């Protein structure tokens, strides 16, 4: 019997056991009848409690909750390889449309006040995806297909949470899990990615006054998948400390340190020893002014290179709370260092590594950039035409920090420390223009119900002089429609 079959059978057994042992949930108390002179108010879909029977199921003193997610998304790209086109391979100008789907089913078991167990299975698929033509040694071969969004019948999460063991003011979360910290710019949940990154990790949370400290040690599970269930990378170690401080009149003040060790890295021959030290501040003044910044310094060794890199994010916004549709205007500036002479220019590496971010939308919804070798300006506005409708419009201007370094692709969704920042993207030439282009985004989000959200977006990229200098290609277009259902 295969491992995949064992995990699937285990998950189904837990779900069935929860339902069979618990029986039907306790009926709700009857609501008082409406006065005779008034007609009863019509019921809304939320009044039916369609998923109440899957929540708070008690069996043998254990409280079970069943969770689920179904995401379906169609994406259309025109010239979608603009960020990785090289004249030698002849792949420029490709157009493709494809479907993503992701189904999750989880069971949570609360045992008393201190222990929570959670198991979640996932099935992720990408269909009709065309990788274009495969180039090798300057020769263009027949079109090939691969499926970077596929992960069939996978064990996505399986963890145990133990709170205040022995009366100590700490909590431990042990097992396979997603990790999301702060703004998600360094470590995020990656919900846009069809197969989100997980870790086999131990996380310890220490709530103190006025600070809460999260510390962890873990190993990343690889993607694309290499086995079923996915096994973590044995030669990969990832740990750090993330502190969240309570400050007067400040929404968020975070200070953190992270360390990554990878033996025999794929970027260059040798090992990786990376450190990141960062700080984040965020606040809202009088419910109108929004501001924040985050700065990160990196140092260590990447193979034969000495790493010294830096990244900065700053934002400032204003909400017109008394105007119709309550518009909010936002300005952002992002910068991350690159290498003036490229990675082989000298013995020092200055390209900022992206770690494991929630990358989608940080540099435009086309996700053609990483927080590496970039200078990025954004002006956007958000409207709320209805309490369940949000409209976002944004404009972006992109420059490379150094034209001699690479344009690092964001859509890869692969952590830079695992495959290297240079795994995809155009190679620049020192002295070329560093103006990559501009992007315009429009996104509409509709909360159909408390369980269902529909989102649609369109973006156009206008090519800059850097693209003309490094290879022929024009602009690019991107559109998508996505439906997400959760309970």
C-alpha positions in Angstrom: 0.0 0.0 0.0 1.5 3.4 -1.0 2.1 6.2 1.5 -0.4 8.4 -0.4 -3.1 5.8 0.2 -2.2 5.6 3.9 -2.4 9.3 4.4 -5.7 9.6 2.5 -7.3 6.7 4.5 -6.1 8.2 7.8 -7.7 11.6 7.0 -11.0 10.1 5.9 -11.0 7.9 9.0 -10.7 10.9 11.3 -13.5 12.7 9.5 -15.8 9.7 9.6 -15.0 8.9 13.2 -15.8 12.5 14.2 -19.2 12.4 12.5 -20.2 8.9 13.6 -19.2 9.3 17.2 -20.7 12.7 17.7 -24.0 12.2 15.9 -26.0 15.3 15.2 -25.0 18.6 16.9 -27.3 19.9 19.6 -30.3 21.8 18.2 -30.3 25.5 18.6 -32.7 27.1 21.1 -36.0 28.1 19.3 -36.2 31.7 18.4 -39.1 33.8 19.8 -41.9 34.1 17.3 -42.6 37.4 15.7 -45.5 39.4 17.0 -48.8 38.6 15.3 -49.0 42.1 13.7 -45.7 41.7 12.0 -44.6 39.2 9.3 -41.5 37.2 10.1 -38.3 38.6 8.5 -37.1 36.5 5.5 -34.2 34.2 6.2 -30.9 34.9 4.6 -28.5 32.2 3.5 -26.5 32.8 6.7 -29.5 32.1 8.9 -29.6 28.5 7.7 -26.2 27.7 9.3 -25.3 25.3 6.5 -22.0 24.4 8.1 -22.9 24.5 11.7 -23.2 20.7 11.8 -19.4 20.6 11.1 -18.5 22.8 14.0 -18.3 22.1 17.7 -19.0 18.4 17.5 -18.5 16.8 20.9 -17.4 13.2 21.2 -15.9 11.7 24.3 -15.0 15.1 25.8 -13.2 16.1 22.5 -14.5 19.1 20.4 -14.2 18.5 16.7 -14.3 21.2 13.9 -14.2 20.3 10.2 -12.7 23.0 8.0 -12.6 23.2 4.2 -11.5 25.3 1.2 -12.2 25.1 -2.5 -10.4 27.6 -4.8 -10.9 27.7 -8.5 -9.0 30.2 -10.7 -8.5 30.9 -14.4 -5.5 32.9 -15.5 -4.8 34.4 -18.9 -1.4 35.7 -20.0 -0.2 37.4 -23.1 3.6 37.7 -23.5 3.8 36.2 -20.0 7.5 35.4 -20.3 8.6 39.0 -20.7 10.5 38.8 -17.4 12.6 35.8 -18.5 13.0 36.1 -22.2 16.4 35.6 -23.7 17.1 36.1 -27.4 18.9 32.7 -27.7 15.9 30.6 -26.8 13.3 32.2 -29.1 10.5 31.9 -26.5 9.3 35.5 -26.4 5.7 36.5 -26.8 4.0 33.4 -25.5 0.3 33.5 -24.7 -1.5 31.0 -22.5 -4.6 30.4 -20.4 -4.8 27.8 -17.7 -6.9 26.7 -14.6 -5.8 26.4 -11.0 -7.8 24.4 -8.4 -7.1 23.7 -4.7 -9.2 21.7 -2.4 -8.5 21.4 1.3 -10.2 19.4 4.0 -9.1 19.5 7.6 -10.2 18.2 11.0 -9.4 20.1 14.3 -9.7 18.3 17.6 -9.7 20.3 20.9 -8.7 18.1 23.9 -9.4 20.1 27.0 -8.1 23.6 27.4 -4.5 22.9 26.5 -4.2 20.6 23.5 -5.4 21.1 19.9 -4.7 18.7 17.0 -5.1 19.5 13.4 -4.8 17.4 10.2 -5.4 18.9 6.7 -5.3 17.2 3.3 -5.0 19.1 0.0 -5.4 18.4 -3.7 -3.9 21.1 -6.0 -4.0 20.9 -9.8 -3.0 23.1 -12.7 -4.4 22.2 -16.1 -3.8 23.4 -19.6 -0.5 25.1 -18.7 1.9 25.4 -21.6 5.6 26.0 -20.8 6.3 26.9 -24.4 9.5 25.6 -26.0 12.4 24.0 -24.3 15.8 25.5 -25.2 19.1 23.7 -24.8 22.5 24.7 -26.2 20.8 27.3 -28.4 18.5 24.8 -30.0 14.7 25.2 -29.7 12.9 21.8 -29.3 9.3 20.8 -29.3 6.9 22.4 -26.8 6.8 20.7 -23.4 4.3 20.9 -20.6 4.9 20.9 -16.8 2.6 21.5 -13.9 4.2 23.7 -11.2 0.9 24.0 -9.5 0.2 20.2 -9.0 0.3 18.4 -5.7 -2.3 15.5 -5.7 -3.8 14.2 -2.5 -1.2 15.6 -0.3 -0.9 15.9 3.5 -0.6 19.7 3.7 -0.7 20.3 7.5 -0.5 18.0 10.6 0.3 19.7 13.8 -0.3 19.7 17.6 -0.7 22.9 19.7 0.0 22.6 23.4 -0.7 25.7 25.5 0.7 26.4 29.0 2.2 23.0 29.6 2.9 22.5 33.3 1.5 25.9 33.9 4.3 27.6 32.0 3.4 30.8 30.1 4.3 29.3 26.7 2.7 27.5 23.8 4.2 24.9 21.4 3.0 24.2 17.9 4.7 21.1 16.5 4.4 19.4 13.1 3.9 20.3 9.4 2.5 23.9 9.2 2.3 27.1 7.4 4.2 30.0 9.1 3.0 33.6 8.7 4.8 36.5 10.4 4.2 40.2 10.4 3.5 41.7 7.0 4.4 38.5 5.2 7.2 40.3 3.3 9.8 37.9 4.6 7.7 35.0 5.9 4.1 34.6 4.7 1.3 32.1 4.1 1.4 32.3 0.3 -2.3 31.8 -0.2 -2.1 32.9 -3.8 0.3 30.1 -4.7 -1.5 27.0 -5.8 0.7 25.0 -3.4 1.5 27.1 -0.4 4.9 26.5 1.3 4.9 24.4 4.5 7.5 23.5 7.1 8.1 20.6 9.4 8.7 22.9 12.4 8.6 23.5 16.1 7.2 26.9 17.0 7.2 28.3 20.5 5.1 31.3 21.5 6.0 33.2 24.7 3.5 35.9 25.7 5.1 38.4 28.0 4.4 42.1 28.7 4.9 44.2 26.7 6.2 41.7 24.1 5.2 38.4 22.5 8.0 36.3 21.2 7.7 33.6 18.6 10.7 31.4 18.0 11.0 28.4 15.6 13.1 25.7 14.1 12.1 23.9 11.0 12.8 22.4 7.6 11.0 23.4 4.4 9.1 20.9 2.3 10.2 21.1 -1.3 8.2 22.3 -4.3 7.8 21.0 -7.0 6.9 17.9 -5.0 9.5 15.1 -4.9 7.5 12.4 -3.1 4.1 11.7 -1.6 3.7 12.7 1.1 6.3 15.4 0.6 9.4 15.0 2.7 11.3 17.9 4.1 14.8 18.9 2.9 17.2 17.2 5.3 20.1 19.5 4.5 18.0 22.6 5.1 17.6 24.3 8.6 15.6 27.4 9.2 15.1 29.1 12.6 14.7 32.5 14.1 13.1 34.8 16.7 10.2 37.2 15.9 9.2 39.7 18.7 6.0 41.7 18.6 6.0 44.7 21.0 3.0 46.6 22.4 3.8 50.3 22.1 1.6 53.3 23.0 -0.3 54.5 19.9 1.5 52.1 17.6 -0.4 49.3 15.8 2.7 47.1 15.2 6.3 47.2 16.3 8.2 44.0 15.3 11.9 43.1 15.6 13.2 39.9 14.3 16.2 37.7 13.4 16.2 34.7 11.0 18.9 32.2 10.1 19.0 29.8 7.2 21.5 27.0 6.6 21.5 24.9 3.5 24.2 22.4 2.6 25.2 22.1 -1.1 23.0 24.9 -2.3 22.0 25.0 -6.0 22.8 28.7 -6.6 26.6 28.1 -6.5 28.8 25.1 -5.4 29.0 25.3 -1.6 26.9 25.9 1.4 24.5 28.8 2.4 24.7 30.5 5.8 22.4 33.4 5.8 21.2 35.8 8.6 18.4 38.4 8.3 17.8 41.2 10.9 14.7 43.3 10.5 12.3 45.8 12.0 8.7 46.7 11.2 6.5 49.7 12.3 2.9 50.3 11.3 0.2 52.6 12.6 -3.1 54.4 11.9 -3.7 57.9 13.0 -7.3 59.1 13.7 -8.6 56.3 11.4 -7.4 58.3 8.4 -3.6 58.3 8.1 -1.9 55.0 7.5 1.9 54.7 7.6 4.5 52.0 8.0 7.9 50.8 7.1 10.0 47.7 7.2 13.8 47.4 6.8 15.9 44.2 6.6 19.6 43.6 6.6 21.2 40.3 5.4 24.6 39.0 5.9 26.4 35.6 5.8 28.0 33.3 3.2 26.5 31.9 0.0 29.0 29.4 -1.4 32.2 31.3 -2.0 30.5 34.7 -1.8 30.1 37.0 1.3 26.5 38.2 1.5 25.8 41.9 2.4 22.3 43.0 1.3 19.5 45.4 2.4 15.8 45.9 1.7 13.4 48.7 2.6 9.6 49.1 2.4 7.7 52.3 3.2 4.0 53.2 2.8 1.8 56.2 3.5 -2.0 56.4 3.0 -5.0 58.5 3.7 -8.7 57.4 4.0 -11.5 59.8 3.1 -13.9 58.3 5.6 -16.7 60.9 5.0 -16.8 60.6 1.2 -18.9 58.1 -0.7 -17.2 54.7 -1.2 -14.7 55.7 1.5 -11.7 55.9 -0.9 -8.2 55.3 0.5 -5.1 56.7 -1.4 -1.8 54.9 -0.8 1.8 55.5 -1.8 4.5 52.9 -1.5 8.3 52.8 -2.0 10.3 49.6 -2.1 14.0 49.0 -2.6 16.2 45.9 -2.4 19.9 45.8 -3.3 21.4 44.0 -6.3 24.9 43.5 -7.6 26.5 46.2 -9.7 28.5 43.6 -11.7 26.2 40.6 -11.4 26.7 37.6 -9.1 30.2 36.9 -10.6 31.4 40.5 -10.4 33.4 40.0 -7.3 33.6 37.9 -4.1 30.8 39.9 -2.4 27.1 39.2 -3.0 24.7 42.2 -2.6 21.5 40.8 -4.1 18.8 40.6 -1.4 17.3 37.1 -0.9 13.5 36.9 -0.7 13.1 34.0 1.9 9.5 32.8 2.0 7.2 35.8 1.4 3.5 36.1 0.6 4.7 37.5 -2.7 1.4 38.1 -4.6 0.5 41.7 -5.2 3.4 43.2 -3.3 4.9 44.5 -6.6 1.8 44.4 -8.8 -0.6 41.6 -9.4 1.4 40.2 -12.3 4.1 39.1 -9.8 6.9 39.7 -12.2 9.3 41.0 -9.5 10.9 39.8 -6.3 12.1 42.0 -3.4 15.6 41.7 -4.9 17.5 44.1 -7.2 14.5 46.4 -7.4 13.4 50.0 -6.9 9.6 50.2 -7.0 7.1 53.0 -6.7 3.3 52.5 -6.3 0.3 54.8 -6.2 -3.0 53.2 -5.6 -6.6 53.9 -4.5 -9.1 51.6 -2.9 -12.9 52.1 -3.0 -15.9 50.4 -1.4 -18.9 50.9 -3.6 -20.8 48.4 -1.4 -20.1 46.9 2.0 -19.3 43.6 0.2 -17.5 45.1 -2.8 -13.9 46.4 -2.9 -12.3 48.0 -6.0 -8.5 48.5 -6.2 -6.7 50.5 -8.8 -2.9 50.9 -8.7 0.0 52.1 -10.9 3.6 50.9 -10.5 7.0 52.1 -11.8 9.8 49.6 -11.8 13.6 50.1 -11.9 16.4 47.7 -11.2 18.8 48.7 -8.5 21.6 47.7 -10.8 21.2 47.0 -14.5 24.1 44.5 -14.5 22.3 42.2 -12.1 19.3 40.0 -12.9 15.6 40.9 -13.1 14.4 38.4 -10.5 11.0 36.8 -11.3 8.3 36.9 -8.7 5.9 34.5 -10.3 8.2 31.5 -9.8 6.9 31.3 -6.2 10.1 29.4 -5.3 12.0 30.6 -2.2 15.2 32.2 -3.4 17.5 30.5 -0.8 16.4 27.1 -2.1 17.0 27.6 -5.8 18.8 30.9 -5.9 17.6 34.3 -6.8 19.0 33.8 -10.3 16.8 30.8 -11.0 14.7 32.8 -13.4 14.8 36.3 -14.9 16.6 38.3 -17.5 20.3 38.7 -17.2 21.3 42.4 -17.3 24.3 44.1 -18.8 26.2 46.8 -16.9 25.6 50.1 -18.4 22.2 49.3 -19.8 19.1 51.2 -18.7 17.7 50.2 -15.4 14.1 51.4 -16.2 12.1 48.1 -16.6 8.6 49.5 -17.1 5.2 50.4 -15.6 2.2 48.3 -14.6 -1.4 49.2 -14.1 -3.7 47.0 -12.0 -7.4 46.8 -11.4 -8.9 44.3 -8.9 -12.5 43.8 -7.9 -13.4 41.6 -4.8 -17.0 40.6 -4.0 -17.9 38.9 -0.7 -20.8 36.9 -1.9 -21.4 35.5 1.6 -19.3 34.9 4.7 -18.1 31.6 3.0 -17.7 32.7 -0.6 -15.5 35.3 -2.3 -15.2 36.1 -6.0 -12.3 38.1 -7.3 -11.3 39.4 -10.7 -8.3 41.3 -11.9 -6.6 42.8 -15.0 -3.2 44.2 -15.4 -1.1 45.6 -18.3 2.7 46.0 -18.3 4.4 48.7 -20.4 7.9 47.8 -21.4 10.7 50.2 -20.4 14.1 50.8 -22.0 15.8 48.0 -20.0 13.7 45.5 -22.0 14.7 47.1 -25.3 18.3 46.9 -24.3 18.2 43.2 -23.2 16.1 41.6 -25.9 13.1 42.3 -28.1 9.7 42.1 -26.5 6.8 44.5 -25.9 4.4 44.8 -23.0 2.3 42.1 -21.4 -1.3 41.5 -20.2 -2.7 39.4 -17.4 -6.2 38.7 -16.3 -7.8 36.3 -13.8 -11.1 35.3 -12.2 -11.0 33.4 -8.9 -13.7 32.0 -6.6 -12.8 30.9 -3.1 -15.1 29.0 -0.8 -14.2 28.4 2.9 -16.0 27.0 5.9 
